[in-house]
Amino acid sequence: MDAKTKRAARLRRHARLRRSIDGSADRPRLAVYRSNRHIYAQLIDDATAATIAAASDAEVGGDSPIAKAKAVGQLIADRAKDAGIRAVVFDRGGRLYHGRVAAVADGAREGGLQI
């Protein structure tokens, strides 16, 4: 499977996911983007198409990619609490709920967010 078909398959999965996931002001969407090297998380209110908070692994430390992803989850949870948000809808971006994507969710749960 070449890179174009892998990307197209991930985008198809993400579009299918987004049909059932919708973020609101009281329960925004926690969108996770994973590149080969970095991981990013955003809290998005889909009603107004606004980003409420964001975090990336450039802002946190960690030895392993999993540790960095977990720290990103905890950082986004702290920023969500500052914005008055307690519950979110998790958007894995068409990726498997595994590895770094799952670590972001675990870190956010440990930070106090309800997913």
Contacts in CASP RR format, 6 or more apart in sequence:
PFRMAT RR
TARGET T0000
AUTHOR 0000-0000-0000
METHOD contacts of the structure
MODEL  1
MDAKTKRAARLRRHARLRRSIDGSADRPRLAVYRSNRHIYAQLIDDATAA
TIAAASDAEVGGDSPIAKAKAVGQLIADRAKDAGIRAVVFDRGGRLYHGR
VAAVADGAREGGLQI
10 93 0 8 1.000
10 94 0 8 1.000
10 95 0 8 1.000
11 94 0 8 1.000
13 93 0 8 1.000
13 94 0 8 1.000
14 93 0 8 1.000
14 94 0 8 1.000
17 91 0 8 1.000
17 92 0 8 1.000
17 93 0 8 1.000
17 94 0 8 1.000
18 91 0 8 1.000
21 29 0 8 1.000
21 89 0 8 1.000
21 91 0 8 1.000
22 29 0 8 1.000
22 46 0 8 1.000
22 89 0 8 1.000
23 29 0 8 1.000
23 44 0 8 1.000
23 45 0 8 1.000
23 46 0 8 1.000
23 47 0 8 1.000
23 89 0 8 1.000
24 45 0 8 1.000
24 46 0 8 1.000
24 47 0 8 1.000
25 45 0 8 1.000
25 47 0 8 1.000
25 48 0 8 1.000
26 85 0 8 1.000
26 87 0 8 1.000
27 85 0 8 1.000
27 87 0 8 1.000
27 88 0 8 1.000
27 89 0 8 1.000
28 43 0 8 1.000
28 44 0 8 1.000
28 45 0 8 1.000
28 46 0 8 1.000
28 52 0 8 1.000
28 80 0 8 1.000
28 85 0 8 1.000
28 88 0 8 1.000
28 89 0 8 1.000
29 43 0 8 1.000
29 44 0 8 1.000
29 45 0 8 1.000
29 46 0 8 1.000
29 88 0 8 1.000
29 89 0 8 1.000
29 90 0 8 1.000
29 91 0 8 1.000
30 41 0 8 1.000
30 42 0 8 1.000
30 43 0 8 1.000
30 76 0 8 1.000
30 88 0 8 1.000
30 89 0 8 1.000
30 90 0 8 1.000
30 91 0 8 1.000
30 104 0 8 1.000
30 105 0 8 1.000
30 108 0 8 1.000
30 113 0 8 1.000
30 115 0 8 1.000
31 41 0 8 1.000
31 42 0 8 1.000
31 43 0 8 1.000
31 44 0 8 1.000
31 91 0 8 1.000
31 93 0 8 1.000
32 39 0 8 1.000
32 40 0 8 1.000
32 41 0 8 1.000
32 90 0 8 1.000
32 91 0 8 1.000
32 92 0 8 1.000
32 93 0 8 1.000
32 95 0 8 1.000
32 101 0 8 1.000
32 104 0 8 1.000
32 105 0 8 1.000
33 39 0 8 1.000
33 40 0 8 1.000
33 41 0 8 1.000
33 42 0 8 1.000
33 93 0 8 1.000
34 40 0 8 1.000
34 95 0 8 1.000
34 100 0 8 1.000
34 101 0 8 1.000
38 56 0 8 1.000
38 57 0 8 1.000
38 58 0 8 1.000
39 56 0 8 1.000
39 57 0 8 1.000
39 65 0 8 1.000
39 68 0 8 1.000
39 69 0 8 1.000
39 72 0 8 1.000
39 100 0 8 1.000
39 101 0 8 1.000
39 104 0 8 1.000
40 54 0 8 1.000
40 55 0 8 1.000
40 56 0 8 1.000
40 57 0 8 1.000
40 72 0 8 1.000
41 54 0 8 1.000
41 55 0 8 1.000
41 56 0 8 1.000
41 72 0 8 1.000
41 73 0 8 1.000
41 76 0 8 1.000
41 104 0 8 1.000
41 108 0 8 1.000
42 51 0 8 1.000
42 53 0 8 1.000
42 54 0 8 1.000
42 55 0 8 1.000
42 76 0 8 1.000
43 51 0 8 1.000
43 52 0 8 1.000
43 53 0 8 1.000
43 54 0 8 1.000
43 76 0 8 1.000
43 79 0 8 1.000
43 80 0 8 1.000
43 83 0 8 1.000
43 85 0 8 1.000
43 88 0 8 1.000
44 50 0 8 1.000
44 51 0 8 1.000
44 52 0 8 1.000
45 52 0 8 1.000
52 80 0 8 1.000
52 83 0 8 1.000
52 85 0 8 1.000
53 76 0 8 1.000
53 79 0 8 1.000
53 80 0 8 1.000
53 82 0 8 1.000
53 83 0 8 1.000
53 85 0 8 1.000
54 76 0 8 1.000
54 79 0 8 1.000
55 72 0 8 1.000
55 73 0 8 1.000
55 75 0 8 1.000
55 76 0 8 1.000
55 79 0 8 1.000
56 72 0 8 1.000
57 65 0 8 1.000
57 68 0 8 1.000
57 69 0 8 1.000
57 71 0 8 1.000
57 72 0 8 1.000
59 72 0 8 1.000
59 75 0 8 1.000
60 68 0 8 1.000
60 71 0 8 1.000
60 72 0 8 1.000
60 75 0 8 1.000
61 67 0 8 1.000
61 68 0 8 1.000
61 71 0 8 1.000
62 68 0 8 1.000
62 71 0 8 1.000
65 100 0 8 1.000
66 99 0 8 1.000
66 100 0 8 1.000
66 103 0 8 1.000
67 103 0 8 1.000
68 100 0 8 1.000
69 99 0 8 1.000
69 100 0 8 1.000
69 101 0 8 1.000
69 103 0 8 1.000
69 104 0 8 1.000
70 103 0 8 1.000
70 104 0 8 1.000
70 106 0 8 1.000
70 107 0 8 1.000
70 110 0 8 1.000
71 107 0 8 1.000
72 104 0 8 1.000
72 107 0 8 1.000
73 103 0 8 1.000
73 104 0 8 1.000
73 105 0 8 1.000
73 106 0 8 1.000
73 107 0 8 1.000
73 108 0 8 1.000
73 111 0 8 1.000
74 107 0 8 1.000
74 108 0 8 1.000
74 110 0 8 1.000
74 111 0 8 1.000
76 104 0 8 1.000
76 108 0 8 1.000
76 113 0 8 1.000
77 107 0 8 1.000
77 108 0 8 1.000
77 109 0 8 1.000
77 110 0 8 1.000
77 111 0 8 1.000
77 112 0 8 1.000
77 113 0 8 1.000
78 111 0 8 1.000
80 86 0 8 1.000
80 88 0 8 1.000
80 108 0 8 1.000
80 113 0 8 1.000
81 111 0 8 1.000
81 112 0 8 1.000
81 113 0 8 1.000
85 113 0 8 1.000
86 112 0 8 1.000
86 113 0 8 1.000
86 114 0 8 1.000
87 113 0 8 1.000
87 114 0 8 1.000
87 115 0 8 1.000
88 108 0 8 1.000
88 113 0 8 1.000
88 114 0 8 1.000
88 115 0 8 1.000
89 115 0 8 1.000
90 105 0 8 1.000
90 115 0 8 1.000
92 101 0 8 1.000
93 101 0 8 1.000
95 101 0 8 1.000
97 105 0 8 1.000
105 115 0 8 1.000
108 115 0 8 1.000
109 115 0 8 1.000
END
